[in-house]
Amino acid sequence: MTINRHTCEEAFRRLDDYLDRRLTPEETRLVEEHLQICAACSREFSFEESVLTGVRRKLRHLEAPADLLGRVLSQLRRT
Ligand SMILES: [Zn+2]
């Protein structure tokens, strides 16, 4: 199956995996293409990336449970 164009919904579904570098090169390319044409997603992605980077930095200091990151992100989505 070929995905021709990313919708916002598809981009968001891949957000976590994208930030964790878990996507295939093809999926990564599609997400990046969408970010270039969509200001809303671009803002959201860079916001989450900065949150993620901040949390990771804290985790290294605190040695918090590995699943904390996921919980923090799902909290963010609920607000
Ligand atoms: Zn979008």
N, CA, C, O and the ligand as a Tripos MOL2 file, in Angstrom:
@<TRIPOS>MOLECULE
protein
  317   315    80     0     0
PROTEIN
NO_CHARGES

@<TRIPOS>ATOM
      1 N           0.8440   -1.2000    0.0000 N.3       1 MET1
      2 CA          0.0000    0.0000    0.0000 C.3       1 MET1
      3 C           0.8790    1.2500    0.0000 C.2       1 MET1
      4 O           1.8390    1.3420    0.7640 O.2       1 MET1
      5 N           0.5510    2.1810   -0.8380 N.am      2 THR2
      6 CA          1.3350    3.4070   -0.9350 C.3       2 THR2
      7 C           0.5510    4.5760   -0.3620 C.2       2 THR2
      8 O          -0.6140    4.7870   -0.7010 O.2       2 THR2
      9 N           1.1960    5.3190    0.4960 N.am      3 ILE3
     10 CA          0.5880    6.5430    1.0160 C.3       3 ILE3
     11 C           1.1150    7.7100    0.2050 C.2       3 ILE3
     12 O           2.3190    7.9660    0.1810 O.2       3 ILE3
     13 N           0.2320    8.4010   -0.4450 N.am      4 ASN4
     14 CA          0.6760    9.4890   -1.2990 C.3       4 ASN4
     15 C           0.8670   10.7870   -0.5230 C.2       4 ASN4
     16 O           1.8440   11.5100   -0.7190 O.2       4 ASN4
     17 N          -0.0570   11.0570    0.3330 N.am      5 ARG5
     18 CA          0.0230   12.3280    1.0540 C.3       5 ARG5
     19 C          -0.3850   12.1310    2.5030 C.2       5 ARG5
     20 O          -1.3430   11.4210    2.8090 O.2       5 ARG5
     21 N           0.3560   12.7670    3.3770 N.am      6 HIS6
     22 CA          0.0620   12.6950    4.7860 C.3       6 HIS6
     23 C          -1.0300   13.6800    5.1580 C.2       6 HIS6
     24 O          -0.9690   14.8580    4.8050 O.2       6 HIS6
     25 N          -2.0120   13.1930    5.8620 N.am      7 THR7
     26 CA         -2.9520   14.1190    6.4740 C.3       7 THR7
     27 C          -2.4420   14.4610    7.8610 C.2       7 THR7
     28 O          -1.5210   13.8210    8.3690 O.2       7 THR7
     29 N          -3.0460   15.4770    8.4740 N.am      8 CYS8
     30 CA         -2.6630   15.8470    9.8300 C.3       8 CYS8
     31 C          -2.8520   14.6690   10.7780 C.2       8 CYS8
     32 O          -2.0230   14.4140   11.6520 O.2       8 CYS8
     33 N          -3.9640   13.9560   10.5850 N.am      9 GLU9
     34 CA         -4.2380   12.8340   11.4710 C.3       9 GLU9
     35 C          -3.1400   11.7770   11.3840 C.2       9 GLU9
     36 O          -2.6880   11.2500   12.4010 O.2       9 GLU9
     37 N          -2.7240   11.4790   10.1760 N.am     10 GLU10
     38 CA         -1.6670   10.4840    9.9870 C.3      10 GLU10
     39 C          -0.3450   10.9550   10.5590 C.2      10 GLU10
     40 O           0.4070   10.1790   11.1490 O.2      10 GLU10
     41 N          -0.0750   12.2270   10.3790 N.am     11 ALA11
     42 CA          1.1630   12.7780   10.9170 C.3      11 ALA11
     43 C           1.1740   12.6760   12.4430 C.2      11 ALA11
     44 O           2.1840   12.3110   13.0460 O.2      11 ALA11
     45 N           0.0370   13.0040   13.0540 N.am     12 PHE12
     46 CA         -0.0340   12.9480   14.5100 C.3      12 PHE12
     47 C           0.0710   11.5230   15.0310 C.2      12 PHE12
     48 O           0.6580   11.2800   16.0860 O.2      12 PHE12
     49 N          -0.4950   10.5930   14.2930 N.am     13 ARG13
     50 CA         -0.4210    9.2100   14.7170 C.3      13 ARG13
     51 C           1.0430    8.7320   14.7520 C.2      13 ARG13
     52 O           1.3980    7.8360   15.5170 O.2      13 ARG13
     53 N           1.8720    9.3460   13.9140 N.am     14 ARG14
     54 CA          3.2680    8.9370   13.8340 C.3      14 ARG14
     55 C           4.1880    9.8060   14.6870 C.2      14 ARG14
     56 O           5.4000    9.5940   14.7270 O.2      14 ARG14
     57 N           3.5960   10.7830   15.3660 N.am     15 LEU15
     58 CA          4.4160   11.7540   16.0840 C.3      15 LEU15
     59 C           5.4050   11.0970   17.0520 C.2      15 LEU15
     60 O           6.6060   11.3610   16.9940 O.2      15 LEU15
     61 N           4.8980   10.2460   17.9320 N.am     16 ASP16
     62 CA          5.7780    9.6200   18.9250 C.3      16 ASP16
     63 C           6.8850    8.8170   18.2660 C.2      16 ASP16
     64 O           8.0580    8.9310   18.6210 O.2      16 ASP16
     65 N           6.4830    7.9980   17.2900 N.am     17 ASP17
     66 CA          7.4710    7.1590   16.6230 C.3      17 ASP17
     67 C           8.4800    7.9960   15.8600 C.2      17 ASP17
     68 O           9.6610    7.6610   15.7760 O.2      17 ASP17
     69 N           7.9860    9.0890   15.3090 N.am     18 TYR18
     70 CA          8.8910    9.9780   14.5880 C.3      18 TYR18
     71 C           9.9400   10.5640   15.5290 C.2      18 TYR18
     72 O          11.1330   10.5720   15.2260 O.2      18 TYR18
     73 N           9.4750   11.0500   16.6680 N.am     19 LEU19
     74 CA         10.3990   11.6610   17.6210 C.3      19 LEU19
     75 C          11.3450   10.6300   18.2180 C.2      19 LEU19
     76 O          12.4740   10.9520   18.5890 O.2      19 LEU19
     77 N          10.8840    9.4000   18.3080 N.am     20 ASP20
     78 CA         11.7400    8.3280   18.8340 C.3      20 ASP20
     79 C          12.5840    7.6830   17.7420 C.2      20 ASP20
     80 O          13.3160    6.7270   18.0000 O.2      20 ASP20
     81 N          12.4820    8.2130   16.5050 N.am     21 ARG21
     82 CA         13.2470    7.6760   15.3680 C.3      21 ARG21
     83 C          12.9170    6.2070   15.1340 C.2      21 ARG21
     84 O          13.7980    5.4110   14.8110 O.2      21 ARG21
     85 N          11.6600    5.8570   15.2960 N.am     22 ARG22
     86 CA         11.2750    4.4570   15.1020 C.3      22 ARG22
     87 C          10.6030    4.2270   13.7610 C.2      22 ARG22
     88 O          10.2170    3.1000   13.4500 O.2      22 ARG22
     89 N          10.4580    5.2780   12.9610 N.am     23 LEU23
     90 CA          9.7990    5.1250   11.6720 C.3      23 LEU23
     91 C          10.7800    4.6000   10.6300 C.2      23 LEU23
     92 O          11.9950    4.7430   10.7640 O.2      23 LEU23
     93 N          10.2230    3.9910    9.5930 N.am     24 THR24
     94 CA         11.0390    3.6130    8.4530 C.3      24 THR24
     95 C          11.4580    4.9040    7.7300 C.2      24 THR24
     96 O          10.8190    5.9440    7.8900 O.2      24 THR24
     97 N          12.5210    4.8300    6.9460 N.am     25 PRO25
     98 CA         12.9480    6.0330    6.1940 C.3      25 PRO25
     99 C          11.8150    6.6080    5.3550 C.2      25 PRO25
    100 O          11.6860    7.8260    5.2320 O.2      25 PRO25
    101 N          10.9940    5.7350    4.7780 N.am     26 GLU26
    102 CA          9.8690    6.1930    3.9520 C.3      26 GLU26
    103 C           8.8520    6.9580    4.7990 C.2      26 GLU26
    104 O           8.3850    8.0240    4.3990 O.2      26 GLU26
    105 N           8.5100    6.4110    5.9680 N.am     27 GLU27
    106 CA          7.5470    7.0850    6.8510 C.3      27 GLU27
    107 C           8.1000    8.4110    7.3550 C.2      27 GLU27
    108 O           7.3820    9.4070    7.4390 O.2      27 GLU27
    109 N           9.3840    8.4060    7.6900 N.am     28 THR28
    110 CA         10.0180    9.6340    8.1510 C.3      28 THR28
    111 C           9.9310   10.7140    7.0870 C.2      28 THR28
    112 O           9.6610   11.8780    7.3830 O.2      28 THR28
    113 N          10.1630   10.3140    5.8500 N.am     29 ARG29
    114 CA         10.1110   11.2700    4.7470 C.3      29 ARG29
    115 C           8.7030   11.8510    4.6020 C.2      29 ARG29
    116 O           8.5360   13.0490    4.3770 O.2      29 ARG29
    117 N           7.7000   10.9910    4.7320 N.am     30 LEU30
    118 CA          6.3230   11.4580    4.6020 C.3      30 LEU30
    119 C           5.9540   12.4390    5.7090 C.2      30 LEU30
    120 O           5.2890   13.4460    5.4680 O.2      30 LEU30
    121 N           6.3930   12.1320    6.9190 N.am     31 VAL31
    122 CA          6.1080   13.0460    8.0290 C.3      31 VAL31
    123 C           6.8050   14.3800    7.7940 C.2      31 VAL31
    124 O           6.2140   15.4420    7.9850 O.2      31 VAL31
    125 N           8.0560   14.3160    7.3810 N.am     32 GLU32
    126 CA          8.8010   15.5570    7.1710 C.3      32 GLU32
    127 C           8.1980   16.3860    6.0420 C.2      32 GLU32
    128 O           8.1690   17.6150    6.1050 O.2      32 GLU32
    129 N           7.7240   15.7060    5.0210 N.am     33 GLU33
    130 CA          7.0670   16.4200    3.9230 C.3      33 GLU33
    131 C           5.8200   17.1400    4.4240 C.2      33 GLU33
    132 O           5.5530   18.2840    4.0560 O.2      33 GLU33
    133 N           5.0610   16.4410    5.2760 N.am     34 HIS34
    134 CA          3.8560   17.0670    5.8050 C.3      34 HIS34
    135 C           4.2100   18.2740    6.6710 C.2      34 HIS34
    136 O           3.5420   19.3070    6.6130 O.2      34 HIS34
    137 N           5.2640   18.1350    7.4720 N.am     35 LEU35
    138 CA          5.6520   19.2410    8.3550 C.3      35 LEU35
    139 C           6.0420   20.4760    7.5550 C.2      35 LEU35
    140 O           5.8650   21.6060    8.0080 O.2      35 LEU35
    141 N           6.5750   20.2440    6.3570 N.am     36 GLN36
    142 CA          6.9890   21.3810    5.5370 C.3      36 GLN36
    143 C           5.7980   22.1500    4.9760 C.2      36 GLN36
    144 O           5.8860   23.3510    4.7240 O.2      36 GLN36
    145 N           4.6810   21.4430    4.7830 N.am     37 ILE37
    146 CA          3.5340   22.1170    4.1770 C.3      37 ILE37
    147 C           2.4730   22.4900    5.2040 C.2      37 ILE37
    148 O           1.5140   23.1860    4.8710 O.2      37 ILE37
    149 N           2.6270   22.0400    6.4470 N.am     38 CYS38
    150 CA          1.5720   22.2470    7.4380 C.3      38 CYS38
    151 C           2.1340   22.9550    8.6700 C.2      38 CYS38
    152 O           2.8490   22.3520    9.4700 O.2      38 CYS38
    153 N           1.8060   24.2190    8.8110 N.am     39 ALA39
    154 CA          2.3420   25.0160    9.9140 C.3      39 ALA39
    155 C           1.8350   24.5230   11.2710 C.2      39 ALA39
    156 O           2.5690   24.5400   12.2590 O.2      39 ALA39
    157 N           0.5770   24.0840   11.3090 N.am     40 ALA40
    158 CA         -0.0090   23.6450   12.5780 C.3      40 ALA40
    159 C           0.7350   22.4320   13.1310 C.2      40 ALA40
    160 O           1.1050   22.4010   14.3050 O.2      40 ALA40
    161 N           0.9500   21.4340   12.2740 N.am     41 CYS41
    162 CA          1.6580   20.2300   12.7130 C.3      41 CYS41
    163 C           3.1060   20.5510   13.0300 C.2      41 CYS41
    164 O           3.6680   20.0280   13.9910 O.2      41 CYS41
    165 N           3.6980   21.3970   12.2370 N.am     42 SER42
    166 CA          5.0820   21.7760   12.4510 C.3      42 SER42
    167 C           5.2760   22.3770   13.8410 C.2      42 SER42
    168 O           6.2330   22.0580   14.5460 O.2      42 SER42
    169 N           4.3360   23.2620   14.2180 N.am     43 ARG43
    170 CA          4.3940   23.8530   15.5620 C.3      43 ARG43
    171 C           4.2470   22.7960   16.6370 C.2      43 ARG43
    172 O           5.0050   22.7730   17.6070 O.2      43 ARG43
    173 N           3.2640   21.9180   16.4580 N.am     44 GLU44
    174 CA          2.9840   20.8870   17.4440 C.3      44 GLU44
    175 C           4.1730   19.9340   17.5930 C.2      44 GLU44
    176 O           4.5520   19.5620   18.7030 O.2      44 GLU44
    177 N           4.7450   19.5530   16.4640 N.am     45 PHE45
    178 CA          5.8740   18.6220   16.4990 C.3      45 PHE45
    179 C           7.0690   19.2370   17.2190 C.2      45 PHE45
    180 O           7.7160   18.5750   18.0310 O.2      45 PHE45
    181 N           7.3610   20.4950   16.9230 N.am     46 SER46
    182 CA          8.5410   21.0820   17.5680 C.3      46 SER46
    183 C           8.2810   21.3200   19.0460 C.2      46 SER46
    184 O           9.2010   21.2630   19.8610 O.2      46 SER46
    185 N           7.0020   21.5910   19.3970 N.am     47 PHE47
    186 CA          6.6780   21.7100   20.8130 C.3      47 PHE47
    187 C           6.9160   20.3850   21.5310 C.2      47 PHE47
    188 O           7.5720   20.3430   22.5720 O.2      47 PHE47
    189 N           6.3810   19.3100   20.9710 N.am     48 GLU48
    190 CA          6.5380   18.0020   21.6130 C.3      48 GLU48
    191 C           7.9970   17.5760   21.6530 C.2      48 GLU48
    192 O           8.4460   16.9390   22.6060 O.2      48 GLU48
    193 N           8.7220   17.9340   20.6160 N.am     49 GLU49
    194 CA         10.1280   17.5690   20.5950 C.3      49 GLU49
    195 C          10.8830   18.2620   21.7250 C.2      49 GLU49
    196 O          11.7520   17.6680   22.3630 O.2      49 GLU49
    197 N          10.5390   19.5260   21.9630 N.am     50 SER50
    198 CA         11.2340   20.2480   23.0300 C.3      50 SER50
    199 C          10.8400   19.6890   24.3950 C.2      50 SER50
    200 O          11.6690   19.6100   25.3020 O.2      50 SER50
    201 N           9.5540   19.2970   24.5390 N.am     51 VAL51
    202 CA          9.1090   18.6690   25.7810 C.3      51 VAL51
    203 C           9.8640   17.3620   25.9970 C.2      51 VAL51
    204 O          10.3790   17.0900   27.0810 O.2      51 VAL51
    205 N           9.9140   16.5770   24.9510 N.am     52 LEU52
    206 CA         10.5780   15.2790   25.0080 C.3      52 LEU52
    207 C          12.0420   15.4200   25.3910 C.2      52 LEU52
    208 O          12.5560   14.6830   26.2330 O.2      52 LEU52
    209 N          12.7000   16.3740   24.7610 N.am     53 THR53
    210 CA         14.1180   16.6020   25.0510 C.3      53 THR53
    211 C          14.2930   17.0010   26.5070 C.2      53 THR53
    212 O          15.2020   16.5260   27.1870 O.2      53 THR53
    213 N          13.4070   17.8850   26.9840 N.am     54 GLY54
    214 CA         13.4690   18.3210   28.3660 C.3      54 GLY54
    215 C          13.2400   17.1740   29.3350 C.2      54 GLY54
    216 O          13.9420   17.0470   30.3380 O.2      54 GLY54
    217 N          12.2470   16.3350   29.0280 N.am     55 VAL55
    218 CA         11.9220   15.2020   29.8980 C.3      55 VAL55
    219 C          13.0780   14.2140   29.9130 C.2      55 VAL55
    220 O          13.4580   13.7030   30.9660 O.2      55 VAL55
    221 N          13.6330   13.9520   28.7340 N.am     56 ARG56
    222 CA         14.7470   13.0010   28.6610 C.3      56 ARG56
    223 C          15.9180   13.4760   29.5050 C.2      56 ARG56
    224 O          16.5770   12.6850   30.1800 O.2      56 ARG56
    225 N          16.1690   14.7920   29.4580 N.am     57 ARG57
    226 CA         17.2800   15.3430   30.2220 C.3      57 ARG57
    227 C          17.0290   15.1190   31.7100 C.2      57 ARG57
    228 O          17.9320   14.7390   32.4550 O.2      57 ARG57
    229 N          15.7780   15.3640   32.1320 N.am     58 LYS58
    230 CA         15.4350   15.1510   33.5370 C.3      58 LYS58
    231 C          15.5460   13.6760   33.9080 C.2      58 LYS58
    232 O          16.0350   13.3290   34.9830 O.2      58 LYS58
    233 N          15.0790   12.8060   32.9930 N.am     59 LEU59
    234 CA         15.0970   11.3800   33.2740 C.3      59 LEU59
    235 C          16.5220   10.8940   33.5270 C.2      59 LEU59
    236 O          16.7630   10.0490   34.3890 O.2      59 LEU59
    237 N          17.4450   11.4380   32.7670 N.am     60 ARG60
    238 CA         18.8250   11.0130   32.9570 C.3      60 ARG60
    239 C          19.3050   11.3440   34.3610 C.2      60 ARG60
    240 O          20.0890   10.6010   34.9510 O.2      60 ARG60
    241 N          18.8270   12.4670   34.8910 N.am     61 HIS61
    242 CA         19.2520   12.8490   36.2300 C.3      61 HIS61
    243 C          18.5220   12.0490   37.2980 C.2      61 HIS61
    244 O          19.1160   11.6210   38.2880 O.2      61 HIS61
    245 N          17.2360   11.8550   37.0850 N.am     62 LEU62
    246 CA         16.4130   11.2510   38.1250 C.3      62 LEU62
    247 C          16.3470    9.7330   38.0400 C.2      62 LEU62
    248 O          15.9760    9.0640   39.0040 O.2      62 LEU62
    249 N          16.7110    9.1920   36.8790 N.am     63 GLU63
    250 CA         16.5670    7.7590   36.6270 C.3      63 GLU63
    251 C          15.1420    7.3040   36.9100 C.2      63 GLU63
    252 O          14.9140    6.3140   37.6050 O.2      63 GLU63
    253 N          14.1960    8.0410   36.3600 N.am     64 ALA64
    254 CA         12.7880    7.7200   36.5200 C.3      64 ALA64
    255 C          12.4330    6.4960   35.6610 C.2      64 ALA64
    256 O          13.1750    6.1310   34.7490 O.2      64 ALA64
    257 N          11.2970    5.8760   35.9610 N.am     65 PRO65
    258 CA         10.8730    4.7100   35.1700 C.3      65 PRO65
    259 C          10.7970    5.0310   33.6870 C.2      65 PRO65
    260 O          10.4850    6.1590   33.3050 O.2      65 PRO65
    261 N          11.0800    4.0540   32.8630 N.am     66 ALA66
    262 CA         11.1600    4.2740   31.4270 C.3      66 ALA66
    263 C           9.8150    4.6740   30.8280 C.2      66 ALA66
    264 O           9.7660    5.3420   29.7950 O.2      66 ALA66
    265 N           8.7300    4.2700   31.4720 N.am     67 ASP67
    266 CA          7.4220    4.5700   30.8640 C.3      67 ASP67
    267 C           6.9150    5.9620   31.2420 C.2      67 ASP67
    268 O           5.8340    6.3710   30.8210 O.2      67 ASP67
    269 N           7.7030    6.6830   32.0380 N.am     68 LEU68
    270 CA          7.2800    8.0170   32.4510 C.3      68 LEU68
    271 C           7.0810    8.9350   31.2500 C.2      68 LEU68
    272 O           6.1290    9.7140   31.1960 O.2      68 LEU68
    273 N           7.9880    8.8310   30.2960 N.am     69 LEU69
    274 CA          7.9220    9.6760   29.1150 C.3      69 LEU69
    275 C           6.5780    9.5420   28.4090 C.2      69 LEU69
    276 O           5.9580   10.5380   28.0360 O.2      69 LEU69
    277 N           6.1360    8.3020   28.2290 N.am     70 GLY70
    278 CA          4.8620    8.0680   27.5780 C.3      70 GLY70
    279 C           3.7080    8.6420   28.3770 C.2      70 GLY70
    280 O           2.7580    9.1800   27.8080 O.2      70 GLY70
    281 N           3.7890    8.5260   29.7040 N.am     71 ARG71
    282 CA          2.7200    9.0550   30.5390 C.3      71 ARG71
    283 C           2.6710   10.5640   30.4570 C.2      71 ARG71
    284 O           1.5920   11.1520   30.3820 O.2      71 ARG71
    285 N           3.8260   11.1930   30.4690 N.am     72 VAL72
    286 CA          3.8850   12.6470   30.3780 C.3      72 VAL72
    287 C           3.2560   13.1170   29.0680 C.2      72 VAL72
    288 O           2.4910   14.0800   29.0440 O.2      72 VAL72
    289 N           3.5880   12.4280   27.9920 N.am     73 LEU73
    290 CA          3.0690   12.8460   26.6990 C.3      73 LEU73
    291 C           1.5710   12.6400   26.5950 C.2      73 LEU73
    292 O           0.8770   13.4650   26.0020 O.2      73 LEU73
    293 N           1.0490   11.5420   27.1680 N.am     74 SER74
    294 CA         -0.3930   11.3440   27.0650 C.3      74 SER74
    295 C          -1.1350   12.3200   27.9720 C.2      74 SER74
    296 O          -2.2680   12.7030   27.6800 O.2      74 SER74
    297 N          -0.4990   12.7220   29.0700 N.am     75 GLN75
    298 CA         -1.0750   13.7960   29.8930 C.3      75 GLN75
    299 C          -1.2090   15.0700   29.0720 C.2      75 GLN75
    300 O          -2.2420   15.7390   29.1010 O.2      75 GLN75
    301 N          -0.1590   15.3910   28.3480 N.am     76 LEU76
    302 CA         -0.1400   16.6110   27.5420 C.3      76 LEU76
    303 C          -1.2750   16.6020   26.5380 C.2      76 LEU76
    304 O          -1.9160   17.6260   26.3070 O.2      76 LEU76
    305 N          -1.5260   15.4310   25.9340 N.am     77 ARG77
    306 CA         -2.5580   15.3570   24.9030 C.3      77 ARG77
    307 C          -3.9320   15.5990   25.5000 C.2      77 ARG77
    308 O          -4.8240   16.1190   24.8300 O.2      77 ARG77
    309 N          -4.1030   15.2210   26.7650 N.am     78 ARG78
    310 CA         -5.4250   15.3370   27.3690 C.3      78 ARG78
    311 C          -5.7670   16.7840   27.7130 C.2      78 ARG78
    312 O          -6.9410   17.1290   27.8470 O.2      78 ARG78
    313 N          -4.7650   17.6150   27.8550 N.am     79 THR79
    314 CA         -5.0280   19.0040   28.2490 C.3      79 THR79
    315 C          -5.4250   19.8340   27.0440 C.2      79 THR79
    316 O          -5.6860   21.0290   27.1760 O.2      79 THR79
    317 ZN         -0.8670   18.8920    9.5270 Zn       80 ZN80
@<TRIPOS>BOND
     1     1     2 1
     2     2     3 1
     3     3     4 2
     4     3     5 am
     5     5     6 1
     6     6     7 1
     7     7     8 2
     8     7     9 am
     9     9    10 1
    10    10    11 1
    11    11    12 2
    12    11    13 am
    13    13    14 1
    14    14    15 1
    15    15    16 2
    16    15    17 am
    17    17    18 1
    18    18    19 1
    19    19    20 2
    20    19    21 am
    21    21    22 1
    22    22    23 1
    23    23    24 2
    24    23    25 am
    25    25    26 1
    26    26    27 1
    27    27    28 2
    28    27    29 am
    29    29    30 1
    30    30    31 1
    31    31    32 2
    32    31    33 am
    33    33    34 1
    34    34    35 1
    35    35    36 2
    36    35    37 am
    37    37    38 1
    38    38    39 1
    39    39    40 2
    40    39    41 am
    41    41    42 1
    42    42    43 1
    43    43    44 2
    44    43    45 am
    45    45    46 1
    46    46    47 1
    47    47    48 2
    48    47    49 am
    49    49    50 1
    50    50    51 1
    51    51    52 2
    52    51    53 am
    53    53    54 1
    54    54    55 1
    55    55    56 2
    56    55    57 am
    57    57    58 1
    58    58    59 1
    59    59    60 2
    60    59    61 am
    61    61    62 1
    62    62    63 1
    63    63    64 2
    64    63    65 am
    65    65    66 1
    66    66    67 1
    67    67    68 2
    68    67    69 am
    69    69    70 1
    70    70    71 1
    71    71    72 2
    72    71    73 am
    73    73    74 1
    74    74    75 1
    75    75    76 2
    76    75    77 am
    77    77    78 1
    78    78    79 1
    79    79    80 2
    80    79    81 am
    81    81    82 1
    82    82    83 1
    83    83    84 2
    84    83    85 am
    85    85    86 1
    86    86    87 1
    87    87    88 2
    88    87    89 am
    89    89    90 1
    90    90    91 1
    91    91    92 2
    92    91    93 am
    93    93    94 1
    94    94    95 1
    95    95    96 2
    96    95    97 am
    97    97    98 1
    98    98    99 1
    99    99   100 2
   100    99   101 am
   101   101   102 1
   102   102   103 1
   103   103   104 2
   104   103   105 am
   105   105   106 1
   106   106   107 1
   107   107   108 2
   108   107   109 am
   109   109   110 1
   110   110   111 1
   111   111   112 2
   112   111   113 am
   113   113   114 1
   114   114   115 1
   115   115   116 2
   116   115   117 am
   117   117   118 1
   118   118   119 1
   119   119   120 2
   120   119   121 am
   121   121   122 1
   122   122   123 1
   123   123   124 2
   124   123   125 am
   125   125   126 1
   126   126   127 1
   127   127   128 2
   128   127   129 am
   129   129   130 1
   130   130   131 1
   131   131   132 2
   132   131   133 am
   133   133   134 1
   134   134   135 1
   135   135   136 2
   136   135   137 am
   137   137   138 1
   138   138   139 1
   139   139   140 2
   140   139   141 am
   141   141   142 1
   142   142   143 1
   143   143   144 2
   144   143   145 am
   145   145   146 1
   146   146   147 1
   147   147   148 2
   148   147   149 am
   149   149   150 1
   150   150   151 1
   151   151   152 2
   152   151   153 am
   153   153   154 1
   154   154   155 1
   155   155   156 2
   156   155   157 am
   157   157   158 1
   158   158   159 1
   159   159   160 2
   160   159   161 am
   161   161   162 1
   162   162   163 1
   163   163   164 2
   164   163   165 am
   165   165   166 1
   166   166   167 1
   167   167   168 2
   168   167   169 am
   169   169   170 1
   170   170   171 1
   171   171   172 2
   172   171   173 am
   173   173   174 1
   174   174   175 1
   175   175   176 2
   176   175   177 am
   177   177   178 1
   178   178   179 1
   179   179   180 2
   180   179   181 am
   181   181   182 1
   182   182   183 1
   183   183   184 2
   184   183   185 am
   185   185   186 1
   186   186   187 1
   187   187   188 2
   188   187   189 am
   189   189   190 1
   190   190   191 1
   191   191   192 2
   192   191   193 am
   193   193   194 1
   194   194   195 1
   195   195   196 2
   196   195   197 am
   197   197   198 1
   198   198   199 1
   199   199   200 2
   200   199   201 am
   201   201   202 1
   202   202   203 1
   203   203   204 2
   204   203   205 am
   205   205   206 1
   206   206   207 1
   207   207   208 2
   208   207   209 am
   209   209   210 1
   210   210   211 1
   211   211   212 2
   212   211   213 am
   213   213   214 1
   214   214   215 1
   215   215   216 2
   216   215   217 am
   217   217   218 1
   218   218   219 1
   219   219   220 2
   220   219   221 am
   221   221   222 1
   222   222   223 1
   223   223   224 2
   224   223   225 am
   225   225   226 1
   226   226   227 1
   227   227   228 2
   228   227   229 am
   229   229   230 1
   230   230   231 1
   231   231   232 2
   232   231   233 am
   233   233   234 1
   234   234   235 1
   235   235   236 2
   236   235   237 am
   237   237   238 1
   238   238   239 1
   239   239   240 2
   240   239   241 am
   241   241   242 1
   242   242   243 1
   243   243   244 2
   244   243   245 am
   245   245   246 1
   246   246   247 1
   247   247   248 2
   248   247   249 am
   249   249   250 1
   250   250   251 1
   251   251   252 2
   252   251   253 am
   253   253   254 1
   254   254   255 1
   255   255   256 2
   256   255   257 am
   257   257   258 1
   258   258   259 1
   259   259   260 2
   260   259   261 am
   261   261   262 1
   262   262   263 1
   263   263   264 2
   264   263   265 am
   265   265   266 1
   266   266   267 1
   267   267   268 2
   268   267   269 am
   269   269   270 1
   270   270   271 1
   271   271   272 2
   272   271   273 am
   273   273   274 1
   274   274   275 1
   275   275   276 2
   276   275   277 am
   277   277   278 1
   278   278   279 1
   279   279   280 2
   280   279   281 am
   281   281   282 1
   282   282   283 1
   283   283   284 2
   284   283   285 am
   285   285   286 1
   286   286   287 1
   287   287   288 2
   288   287   289 am
   289   289   290 1
   290   290   291 1
   291   291   292 2
   292   291   293 am
   293   293   294 1
   294   294   295 1
   295   295   296 2
   296   295   297 am
   297   297   298 1
   298   298   299 1
   299   299   300 2
   300   299   301 am
   301   301   302 1
   302   302   303 1
   303   303   304 2
   304   303   305 am
   305   305   306 1
   306   306   307 1
   307   307   308 2
   308   307   309 am
   309   309   310 1
   310   310   311 1
   311   311   312 2
   312   311   313 am
   313   313   314 1
   314   314   315 1
   315   315   316 2
@<TRIPOS>SUBSTRUCTURE
     1 MET1         2 RESIDUE 1 A MET
     2 THR2         6 RESIDUE 1 A THR
     3 ILE3        10 RESIDUE 1 A ILE
     4 ASN4        14 RESIDUE 1 A ASN
     5 ARG5        18 RESIDUE 1 A ARG
     6 HIS6        22 RESIDUE 1 A HIS
     7 THR7        26 RESIDUE 1 A THR
     8 CYS8        30 RESIDUE 1 A CYS
     9 GLU9        34 RESIDUE 1 A GLU
    10 GLU10       38 RESIDUE 1 A GLU
    11 ALA11       42 RESIDUE 1 A ALA
    12 PHE12       46 RESIDUE 1 A PHE
    13 ARG13       50 RESIDUE 1 A ARG
    14 ARG14       54 RESIDUE 1 A ARG
    15 LEU15       58 RESIDUE 1 A LEU
    16 ASP16       62 RESIDUE 1 A ASP
    17 ASP17       66 RESIDUE 1 A ASP
    18 TYR18       70 RESIDUE 1 A TYR
    19 LEU19       74 RESIDUE 1 A LEU
    20 ASP20       78 RESIDUE 1 A ASP
    21 ARG21       82 RESIDUE 1 A ARG
    22 ARG22       86 RESIDUE 1 A ARG
    23 LEU23       90 RESIDUE 1 A LEU
    24 THR24       94 RESIDUE 1 A THR
    25 PRO25       98 RESIDUE 1 A PRO
    26 GLU26      102 RESIDUE 1 A GLU
    27 GLU27      106 RESIDUE 1 A GLU
    28 THR28      110 RESIDUE 1 A THR
    29 ARG29      114 RESIDUE 1 A ARG
    30 LEU30      118 RESIDUE 1 A LEU
    31 VAL31      122 RESIDUE 1 A VAL
    32 GLU32      126 RESIDUE 1 A GLU
    33 GLU33      130 RESIDUE 1 A GLU
    34 HIS34      134 RESIDUE 1 A HIS
    35 LEU35      138 RESIDUE 1 A LEU
    36 GLN36      142 RESIDUE 1 A GLN
    37 ILE37      146 RESIDUE 1 A ILE
    38 CYS38      150 RESIDUE 1 A CYS
    39 ALA39      154 RESIDUE 1 A ALA
    40 ALA40      158 RESIDUE 1 A ALA
    41 CYS41      162 RESIDUE 1 A CYS
    42 SER42      166 RESIDUE 1 A SER
    43 ARG43      170 RESIDUE 1 A ARG
    44 GLU44      174 RESIDUE 1 A GLU
    45 PHE45      178 RESIDUE 1 A PHE
    46 SER46      182 RESIDUE 1 A SER
    47 PHE47      186 RESIDUE 1 A PHE
    48 GLU48      190 RESIDUE 1 A GLU
    49 GLU49      194 RESIDUE 1 A GLU
    50 SER50      198 RESIDUE 1 A SER
    51 VAL51      202 RESIDUE 1 A VAL
    52 LEU52      206 RESIDUE 1 A LEU
    53 THR53      210 RESIDUE 1 A THR
    54 GLY54      214 RESIDUE 1 A GLY
    55 VAL55      218 RESIDUE 1 A VAL
    56 ARG56      222 RESIDUE 1 A ARG
    57 ARG57      226 RESIDUE 1 A ARG
    58 LYS58      230 RESIDUE 1 A LYS
    59 LEU59      234 RESIDUE 1 A LEU
    60 ARG60      238 RESIDUE 1 A ARG
    61 HIS61      242 RESIDUE 1 A HIS
    62 LEU62      246 RESIDUE 1 A LEU
    63 GLU63      250 RESIDUE 1 A GLU
    64 ALA64      254 RESIDUE 1 A ALA
    65 PRO65      258 RESIDUE 1 A PRO
    66 ALA66      262 RESIDUE 1 A ALA
    67 ASP67      266 RESIDUE 1 A ASP
    68 LEU68      270 RESIDUE 1 A LEU
    69 LEU69      274 RESIDUE 1 A LEU
    70 GLY70      278 RESIDUE 1 A GLY
    71 ARG71      282 RESIDUE 1 A ARG
    72 VAL72      286 RESIDUE 1 A VAL
    73 LEU73      290 RESIDUE 1 A LEU
    74 SER74      294 RESIDUE 1 A SER
    75 GLN75      298 RESIDUE 1 A GLN
    76 LEU76      302 RESIDUE 1 A LEU
    77 ARG77      306 RESIDUE 1 A ARG
    78 ARG78      310 RESIDUE 1 A ARG
    79 THR79      314 RESIDUE 1 A THR
    80 ZN80       317 GROUP 0 **** ****
